Amino acid sequence: MTYYADNCDLLFNRYRAIPPQQLHAGWLSYLPETPGRACDIGAGTGRDAHWLADMGWQVTAVEPEASFRRRASLDCHEQIDWLDDCLPALTTLLALKPQFHLILLSAVWMHLPESEREQALSVLSELLASDGVLIISLRHSHAEERKARGIFAVSVAEIERLASTRGLAIMSVTQREDQHGRDHVSWETVVLAPARDSHTV
């Protein structure tokens, strides 16, 4: 995470410049109508956490990078609680035994090596309420760039395989271009929910 600590000011302004409703347009139809408890994992600058809080959600913002947490908490919404924790274990969060109606992982999954993803999805399924939704965005780029940034290749197929062992089903997969105009970067967003009566894709 040294990249984020070293570039905190630059990234803070860059991330907050993108309107969340624009960035997350592909899954907004799955957002529960009644605000409840939300968890923004890898909350970074707090952009999405503030957006959700403004809509009435009670948000737990989980962020392991201290420089982001410090800066984001300076103008923190009263309905946001910041927590120092990280995937795959989320030990501190799990100890609180919360249940969330919305869990958001925006630009987070690619930071986890393949060996940690099964545990991560297992933990996320424990945190998700029976009527909740889990949103995971996937960043795709070429191998050279991934190596330079210390991130890993990801796929919808892998998430679907892991989710099926935890009673989760894919509700939707959407694609979008990179909001920063990088031609070598593209994104997919996966919406998951408990498989009780899901219409899978």
Secondary structure, DSSP 8 states (H G I E B T S, - for coil): -HHHHHTHHHHHHHHHTS-HHHHTGGGGGGS-SS--EEEEET-TTSHHHHHHHHTT-EEEEE---HHHHHHHGGG--TTEEEE---TTT-HHHHHT---EEEEEESS-GGGS-HHHHHHHHHHHHHHEEEEEEEEEEEEE--HHHHHHHT-----HHHHHHHHHTTTEEEEEEEEEE-TT--TT-EEEEEEEEEGGG----
